[in-house]
Amino acid sequence: MFKLIVLIPLLLSLVWFFYLTYKGYSLADGKQGFQYILVISSVIAVFFTIMYFVTH
């Protein structure tokens, strides 16, 4: 489960990075996208952690 919690933001950040470079934007231009990725990934991680403790 720890792999999933780590892989989700990593994969989303890589996809966002490649999208930015493909479209010719800088990382500073995509800063808000990285913030959204971290927030969404945190919500997913908290959900999975709560579900893990509820079911065990």
C-alpha positions, 0 to 999 in steps of 0.5 A: 500500500505504501507503494501506491501512496508514493507512486500516485504523486510521482506518476502524476508529477511526471505526467505533468512535467512531460506535458509542460515540456511538450507544450513549451511551458516552464516549471514555474508556469506549472507550479499550481498544477504541482500544488494540485497534484500534491493536494489531491495525492494527500487526500487519496493517501489519507483516504487509503490510510483511513480505510486500511485502519478501518478494515484491519 
